[in-house]
């Protein structure tokens, strides 16, 4: 079976790489065979177009093209009575060039030489023009796709800052970044990935600021991808990330153009995928996931306070249940006597140990959270209210869990929502269960052992060659200006050394 599949793919590759034929009817027949005579592919044969001198065909796909543009800017000029110089001696190639340079009043016109180029242009919404007797053709930009307008991002909201967000259209996303970075050094490299989907992927970086080795590594990893489909940037993230078996993300995604523009100005490389509003940025460190664009629009003292709070809530969301389990199970002497008596009274008569009690509550909350996300918007809030009020209160009254455990799980969940990046919040949720098992088995010793193993694992992670814990490991003091706190803009003179190794100076001394 695998041999037959490989042979089929190889045969298709040979067909797509073949040159166009001289005979117009054979070219049309090949297009119909390769597309399975699909009903949405329209072929318009024109007998004696352009002063009745030659035959040609117009090929386009209904729904992907602008029919008004085709009628007014392609068909009407071709079928009009125009004078062609030296018509009697002109070849089909010369006539095609005359069409491209003198007749068609459309901006985007490119040559086509192979069947693969023809099909790629056709399914991108372009109109194909083929001339009888010519082994090449042209395609005219005529795409008209239904798309969502530029709206406020739904997943990354801010109080102060721009309200526009990326869309599913690649050209629109590139325009949003071009509008913010008006520099000729903002370079774009295009790729098509996916044998079947032929997804457009664009790499954007600031030449002279981004590390050339990182750009080259990104392009090499993208070129190695051999798959049928790329439908979202998450596909690329799994294909090109440095480490697969880790709970921590080594690439960050943004729905906000200002966040991506800020990353590009720092020396990072942006990866844009057609069909998704989420743009990838590489390389990243662990601390990038706690930085939001609003940090740079607020005063530095407010931004620093909020950033410290994000770090604290991340630690709380990962450690609080396990700490509660370890202390109440193995280390009761660490609690004040009054609190210890209160917790003992609450736990009197409970059928489960603290570990099982915490697992029941955490799994219940995870189920409720997932249900709230997947349910219709009109029902989602009701599910949250039922889970928070009814199940929590009923579980305490039924004697299944203690009131203190409900408080611990609730505060843990609220702390998890503070993380600005969904991927890093998911990592904390996964690690929470791992640390809970260690706490229920070995107490605080198990928690500390798990944290040591976690730090060792994070120290070995890389994101396109950049250490994941930089600038803490390796320790770079001058890069700490924008890690745990944000110093005033007048003091942020240089870019991070490990990310931007060429143009390190951001600004002159404005003090």
C-alpha positions in Angstrom: 0.0 0.0 0.0 2.8 2.4 0.9 4.5 1.6 -2.4 1.4 2.4 -4.5 0.9 5.6 -2.6 4.5 6.7 -3.2 4.1 5.9 -6.9 1.0 7.9 -7.1 2.6 10.9 -5.5 5.7 10.6 -7.7 3.4 10.4 -10.9 1.6 13.5 -9.8 4.9 15.3 -9.2 6.0 14.4 -12.8 2.7 15.7 -14.2 2.9 18.9 -12.3 6.5 19.6 -13.4 5.8 19.0 -17.1 5.8 22.0 -19.4 2.7 23.3 -21.1 1.8 22.0 -24.5 1.7 23.9 -27.8 -1.8 22.7 -28.6 -4.5 24.7 -26.7 -7.0 21.8 -26.6 -4.5 19.5 -25.1 -3.7 22.0 -22.4 -7.4 22.4 -21.5 -7.8 18.6 -21.5 -4.9 18.2 -19.1 -6.4 20.8 -16.8 -9.7 19.0 -16.7 -8.1 15.6 -16.1 -6.0 16.8 -13.2 -8.9 18.6 -11.6 -11.4 15.8 -12.1 -13.7 17.9 -14.4 -14.7 19.9 -11.3 -17.8 21.9 -12.0 -16.5 25.2 -10.5 -13.6 25.4 -13.0 -14.7 27.6 -15.9 -13.0 27.4 -19.4 -13.9 30.2 -21.8 -12.8 29.5 -25.4 -12.3 32.5 -27.6 -12.1 31.9 -31.3 -10.1 34.6 -33.0 -9.4 37.0 -30.2 -7.5 40.3 -30.6 -8.4 41.4 -34.1 -9.4 37.8 -35.0 -5.8 36.7 -35.3 -5.5 33.7 -32.8 -7.4 31.4 -30.6 -7.1 31.5 -26.8 -8.7 30.2 -23.6 -9.6 31.9 -20.3 -9.6 29.6 -17.3 -10.7 30.5 -13.8 -12.6 29.1 -10.7 -16.0 30.4 -9.8 -16.1 31.9 -6.3 -12.4 32.5 -6.1 -12.3 35.2 -8.8 -13.7 38.7 -9.4 -16.0 38.2 -12.4 -16.4 41.9 -13.0 -12.6 42.3 -13.3 -12.5 39.3 -15.7 -15.3 40.8 -17.9 -14.0 44.4 -17.9 -10.2 44.0 -17.8 -9.6 40.6 -19.5 -12.4 39.5 -21.8 -13.4 43.0 -23.1 -9.9 44.1 -24.1 -9.1 40.7 -25.7 -12.3 40.6 -27.8 -12.0 44.3 -28.8 -10.8 45.3 -32.3 -7.2 46.5 -31.7 -4.4 46.8 -34.2 -1.5 44.4 -33.7 1.8 45.5 -35.3 3.4 42.9 -37.7 0.5 40.5 -37.1 1.1 38.4 -40.2 4.7 37.6 -39.0 4.0 37.5 -35.3 4.3 34.2 -33.5 2.0 33.0 -30.7 4.7 33.9 -28.1 4.9 37.4 -29.4 1.1 37.7 -29.4 1.1 36.6 -25.8 3.7 39.2 -24.9 1.5 41.8 -26.7 -1.4 40.7 -24.6 0.6 41.0 -21.4 2.2 44.4 -22.2 -0.4 46.2 -24.3 -3.9 44.7 -24.0 -4.7 43.5 -20.4 -5.3 46.4 -18.0 -4.5 44.5 -14.8 -1.6 45.2 -12.4 -0.5 41.6 -11.5 0.5 39.5 -14.6 3.0 36.7 -14.4 4.3 34.0 -16.8 3.4 30.3 -16.5 5.7 27.6 -17.9 4.6 24.3 -16.2 1.4 22.6 -15.2 2.2 22.9 -11.5 2.6 26.7 -11.8 -0.7 26.8 -13.7 -2.7 24.9 -11.1 -1.1 26.8 -8.2 -2.1 30.1 -9.8 -5.6 28.8 -10.7 -6.4 27.6 -7.2 -5.1 30.9 -5.7 -7.9 32.7 -7.4 -6.0 33.9 -10.5 -7.3 33.8 -14.1 -5.2 31.8 -16.6 -4.8 33.0 -20.2 -3.5 30.4 -22.7 -2.8 31.0 -26.4 -3.0 28.3 -29.1 0.5 27.6 -30.5 2.4 28.8 -27.4 4.1 26.6 -24.8 3.6 29.1 -22.1 0.8 31.1 -20.6 0.1 34.0 -18.2 -2.0 34.4 -15.1 -3.8 37.6 -14.1 -4.4 38.5 -10.5 -8.2 38.4 -10.1 -8.7 36.8 -6.7 -11.7 37.9 -4.7 -12.1 36.0 -1.4 -14.6 36.4 1.3 -12.7 37.4 4.4 -13.2 38.7 7.9 -12.4 42.4 8.4 -9.8 43.7 10.8 -11.3 43.5 14.3 -10.2 43.6 17.9 -8.4 40.3 18.9 -10.6 38.0 20.9 -7.9 36.2 22.8 -5.4 39.0 23.6 -7.2 42.0 24.8 -5.6 45.2 26.3 -7.0 48.2 28.1 -4.6 50.6 26.5 -3.1 50.1 23.0 -4.2 49.4 19.4 -7.4 47.5 18.9 -6.7 45.9 15.5 -5.9 42.2 15.1 -4.7 39.9 12.5 -7.2 38.2 10.1 -7.1 35.0 8.1 -5.8 36.8 5.0 -2.0 36.8 4.6 -1.9 40.0 2.5 -3.9 41.9 5.2 -1.6 40.7 7.9 1.5 41.7 6.0 0.0 45.1 5.5 -0.8 45.6 9.2 2.9 45.0 9.9 4.1 47.2 7.1 2.0 50.0 8.4 3.9 49.8 11.7 7.4 49.3 10.5 8.0 51.7 7.5 11.5 50.5 6.7 13.0 49.0 3.6 14.9 46.6 5.9 11.7 44.8 6.7 12.2 41.8 4.4 9.8 39.1 3.4 10.6 35.6 2.2 7.7 33.5 0.8 7.2 29.7 0.8 4.5 27.3 -0.3 4.1 24.4 2.1 1.8 21.4 1.7 1.6 19.2 -1.3 -2.2 19.3 -1.4 -3.1 22.6 0.3 -0.2 24.7 -1.1 -0.4 27.0 1.8 1.3 30.4 1.5 3.8 31.0 4.3 5.7 34.3 4.7 8.8 34.9 6.8 9.2 38.6 8.0 12.3 39.9 9.7 14.3 43.2 10.0 17.4 42.9 8.0 20.5 44.1 9.9 18.8 43.5 13.2 17.6 39.8 13.1 20.3 37.1 13.4 21.1 35.8 9.9 21.7 32.4 11.3 18.3 32.2 12.9 16.6 33.4 9.6 18.6 30.7 7.7 17.6 28.1 10.2 14.0 29.0 10.0 14.0 28.7 6.2 15.9 25.4 6.3 13.4 23.9 8.7 10.4 25.1 6.6 12.0 23.7 3.5 12.3 20.2 5.1 8.6 20.0 5.8 7.0 17.4 3.4 3.4 17.0 4.2 0.0 17.1 2.5 -1.5 19.9 4.4 -0.8 23.0 6.5 -4.1 24.5 7.8 -2.9 26.6 10.7 0.3 27.9 12.2 0.1 25.2 14.9 1.1 22.7 12.2 4.3 24.6 11.5 5.0 25.0 15.2 5.2 21.2 15.7 7.2 20.7 12.6 10.0 23.2 13.3 10.2 23.5 17.1 13.4 22.5 18.8 12.0 20.1 21.4 8.9 18.0 21.0 8.7 16.3 24.3 8.3 19.2 26.7 5.3 20.9 28.3 6.8 24.3 27.6 6.2 26.1 24.3 9.4 27.1 22.5 7.5 29.4 20.0 5.1 32.1 20.9 2.0 33.1 18.8 0.3 36.5 18.7 -3.0 37.8 17.3 -1.9 41.4 17.8 0.1 43.2 15.1 1.7 45.5 17.6 3.1 42.6 19.6 4.6 41.0 16.4 6.0 44.3 15.3 7.6 44.8 18.7 9.2 41.3 18.4 10.5 42.0 14.9 12.1 45.3 16.2 13.8 43.2 18.9 15.4 41.0 16.3 12.9 38.1 16.2 11.6 36.4 13.1 7.8 36.3 12.3 6.2 33.4 10.5 2.8 34.2 8.9 0.5 31.5 7.6 -2.3 32.1 5.2 -5.7 31.1 6.7 -5.0 31.9 10.4 -4.8 35.1 12.5 -2.1 33.7 14.7 1.5 34.6 13.8 4.5 32.8 15.2 7.6 34.6 16.7 11.0 33.0 17.1 13.3 32.7 18.9 11.7 33.1 22.4 12.7 32.6 26.0 10.6 31.5 28.9 10.2 35.2 30.1 8.7 36.3 26.8 5.5 34.5 27.7 4.9 36.9 30.6 5.4 40.1 28.6 2.4 41.8 26.9 2.3 44.7 24.6 0.5 46.8 27.2 3.6 46.7 29.4 5.2 49.2 27.0 2.2 51.5 26.8 1.8 51.9 30.6 4.2 53.7 33.0 7.2 51.5 33.8 6.3 51.2 37.5 2.7 50.0 36.8 4.0 47.6 34.1 6.6 46.2 36.5 4.1 45.6 39.2 1.7 43.8 36.8 4.5 41.7 35.4 5.7 40.6 38.9 2.1 39.7 39.6 2.0 37.5 36.5 5.1 35.6 37.7 3.6 35.1 41.2 0.3 33.9 39.9 2.0 31.4 37.5 3.9 29.9 40.5 0.7 29.9 42.6 -1.3 28.1 39.8 1.4 25.5 39.5 2.3 24.9 43.2 -0.7 25.8 45.4 -2.6 22.5 45.3 0.6 20.4 45.7 1.7 22.6 48.7 -1.7 22.2 50.3 -1.5 18.4 49.9 2.1 18.1 51.2 1.5 20.3 54.3 -1.9 18.8 55.3 -0.6 15.2 54.7 3.0 15.2 55.9 3.9 18.6 57.4 1.1 19.7 59.7 3.6 21.2 62.1 4.2 24.0 59.6 0.6 25.3 60.2 -0.5 27.6 63.0 -2.4 25.7 65.7 -5.7 27.6 65.1 -5.5 26.9 61.3 -4.5 23.3 61.9 -7.5 22.7 64.2 -9.9 24.4 61.7 -8.6 22.2 58.8 -8.7 19.1 60.9 -12.4 19.9 61.8 -13.2 20.3 58.1 -11.5 17.1 57.1 -13.2 15.1 59.8 -15.4 12.5 58.2 -14.1 13.0 54.6 -13.7 9.6 52.9 -10.7 10.5 50.7 -7.1 11.6 51.4 -6.0 15.1 50.4 -4.5 13.9 47.1 -7.7 12.2 45.9 -9.7 15.2 47.1 -7.6 17.6 45.1 -7.7 15.4 42.0 -11.5 15.2 42.1 -11.8 19.0 42.4 -9.1 19.7 39.8 -10.5 17.3 37.2 -14.0 18.6 37.8 -12.9 22.1 37.2 -10.9 21.2 34.1 -14.1 19.5 32.7 -16.2 22.6 33.5 -13.6 24.9 31.9 -13.5 22.8 28.7 -17.3 22.6 28.6 -17.6 26.4 29.0 -15.2 26.9 26.1 -17.0 24.4 23.7 -20.6 25.2 24.6 -22.5 27.9 22.7 -21.8 31.4 24.1 -25.3 31.8 25.4 -24.9 28.6 27.5 -21.2 28.9 28.5 -21.7 31.4 31.4 -24.5 29.3 32.8 -22.3 26.2 32.8 -19.6 28.3 34.8 -22.2 29.5 37.3 -23.5 25.9 37.8 -20.0 24.6 38.3 -18.9 27.3 40.7 -22.0 27.5 42.9 -23.9 24.3 42.7 -21.2 21.7 42.4 -18.8 23.4 44.8 -21.3 24.0 47.5 -23.0 20.6 47.0 -19.6 18.8 47.2 -18.9 20.5 50.6 -22.3 19.8 52.0 -22.2 16.2 50.8 -18.9 15.7 52.7 -16.9 14.8 49.6 -14.4 17.6 49.8 -13.5 20.3 52.4 -14.3 24.0 52.1 -10.5 24.8 52.2 -9.9 22.5 49.2 -12.6 24.4 47.3 -10.9 27.7 48.1 -7.5 26.3 47.0 -8.7 25.0 43.7 -10.7 28.2 43.0 -7.8 30.5 43.7 -5.5 28.2 41.6 -7.9 28.5 38.7 -8.1 32.3 39.0 -4.3 32.5 39.1 -4.1 30.4 36.0 -6.2 32.9 34.0 -3.8 35.7 34.7 -1.1 34.2 32.4 -1.1 36.3 29.2 -0.2 33.4 27.0 -2.5 30.4 26.7 0.3 28.0 25.9 2.2 28.8 29.1 -1.0 28.5 31.1 -1.6 25.1 29.7 2.0 24.1 30.7 1.2 25.1 34.3 -2.0 23.1 34.3 -0.2 20.0 33.1 2.7 20.4 35.6 0.2 20.9 38.4 -1.0 17.3 38.3 2.6 16.0 38.2 3.6 18.0 41.3 0.4 16.9 43.1 1.3 13.3 42.7 4.8 14.0 44.0 3.4 16.0 47.0 0.9 13.2 47.9 3.7 10.6 47.8 6.8 12.4 49.2 5.6 15.7 50.6 7.7 18.8 50.3 10.7 16.7 49.4 8.8 15.4 46.3 7.8 19.0 45.3 11.4 20.2 45.5 12.7 17.2 43.6 10.1 17.8 40.9 11.1 21.5 40.7 14.8 20.6 40.4 14.1 18.2 37.6 11.9 20.9 36.0 14.7 23.5 36.1 17.2 21.1 34.7 14.8 20.3 31.8 14.2 24.0 31.1 18.0 24.8 31.2 18.5 22.3 28.4 15.7 23.8 26.1 16.6 25.9 23.1 14.5 28.1 20.8 16.4 28.2 17.5 19.7 28.2 19.3 18.7 30.7 22.1 18.8 29.2 25.7 15.2 29.0 27.0 16.1 30.6 30.4 18.2 33.4 29.1 19.2 35.9 30.5 19.1 34.0 33.8 20.8 30.9 32.5 23.3 31.9 31.1 23.2 34.9 33.4 23.4 38.2 31.4 22.9 41.1 33.9 22.5 43.9 31.2 19.6 42.0 29.7 17.6 42.0 32.9 16.1 45.4 32.2 13.0 43.9 30.6 12.6 40.5 32.4 11.0 40.7 35.8 10.5 44.4 35.7 10.6 47.0 33.0 12.9 49.9 33.4 12.0 53.3 31.9 12.4 53.6 28.2 15.3 56.0 28.6 17.3 53.2 30.2 16.5 50.5 27.5 19.4 51.4 25.3 20.2 48.0 23.8 18.4 44.9 22.5 18.7 41.4 24.0 22.2 40.2 23.1 21.3 36.5 22.4 18.4 37.4 20.1 19.9 40.4 18.2 23.6 39.9 17.7 24.1 42.6 15.0 22.3 45.8 15.6 22.3 45.8 19.4 21.7 49.5 20.1 18.1 50.5 20.2 18.4 54.2 20.9 20.9 56.8 22.0 21.1 58.0 25.6 18.1 60.2 26.0 18.6 61.0 29.7 
